[in-house]
Amino acid sequence: MSPAIKELLLHVASWPKEDQEELADVVRDIEARRTGVYSATADELRALDEADRSGIASEQDVETAFRSFRRR
């Protein structure tokens, strides 16, 4: 790990929870780009469930999304 990242991570613990979550989102995006695997957050999974229940997305659309999140 680079010294700059180590230094930044020392500060992250003192950040407000909202800022820490924002950083986690950015890191997840970078990890997904590097690995080709995206891990959905609990909020995203809840949104998919809601889309399925409301009829916004078809059952097949929702299942396809869930399947892509489960790949590892």
VOGU-3710 file (C-alpha; in Angstrom, 3 decimals, decimal comma):
1> mspaikelll> 0,000/0,000/0,000  1,345/3,407/-0,848  2,327/5,782/1,952  -0,216/8,333/0,724  -3,081/5,824/1,033  -1,905/4,723/4,477  -1,896/8,347/5,611  -5,361/9,003/4,210  -6,807/5,892/5,833  -5,639/7,149/9,215
11> hvaswpkedq> -7,903/10,164/8,741  -10,911/8,237/7,476  -11,716/6,851/10,931  -12,444/10,389/12,151  -14,741/11,242/9,225  -18,528/11,318/9,607  -20,258/8,051/8,731  -21,789/9,582/5,565  -18,340/10,503/4,237  -17,011/7,047/5,058
21> eeladvvrdi> -19,930/5,491/3,130  -19,214/7,764/0,167  -15,591/6,609/0,177  -16,745/2,982/0,359  -18,929/3,558/-2,731  -15,970/4,960/-4,668  -13,754/2,062/-3,613  -16,453/-0,467/-4,640  -16,661/1,161/-8,067  -12,891/0,950/-8,527
31> earrtgvysa> -12,836/-2,673/-7,343  -15,646/-3,574/-9,751  -13,786/-1,928/-12,633  -10,559/-3,759/-11,777  -12,098/-7,200/-11,208  -15,134/-7,097/-13,457  -17,241/-8,095/-10,429  -19,668/-5,718/-8,800  -21,032/-6,435/-5,331  -24,363/-4,744/-4,837
41> tadelralde> -24,973/-2,813/-1,665  -27,891/-3,634/0,625  -29,646/-0,470/-0,628  -29,242/-1,552/-4,247  -30,604/-5,003/-3,483  -33,589/-3,448/-1,689  -34,194/-1,205/-4,711  -34,218/-4,275/-6,959  -36,726/-5,966/-4,661  -38,918/-2,859/-4,763
51> adrsgiaseq> -38,666/-2,675/-8,560  -39,725/-6,315/-8,737  -42,694/-5,786/-6,393  -43,834/-2,581/-8,085  -43,635/-3,958/-11,601  -41,129/-1,318/-12,769  -38,811/-4,128/-13,839  -39,807/-7,513/-15,168  -39,101/-10,600/-13,095  -36,498/-11,605/-15,675
61> dvetafrsfr> -34,776/-8,186/-15,417  -34,569/-8,452/-11,644  -33,304/-12,038/-11,729  -30,641/-11,073/-14,287  -29,469/-8,264/-12,005  -29,361/-10,532/-8,945  -27,467/-13,169/-10,913  -24,794/-10,617/-11,924  -24,355/-9,600/-8,273  -23,939/-13,210/-7,154
71> rr> -21,058/-13,974/-9,541  -17,682/-14,361/-7,846
//
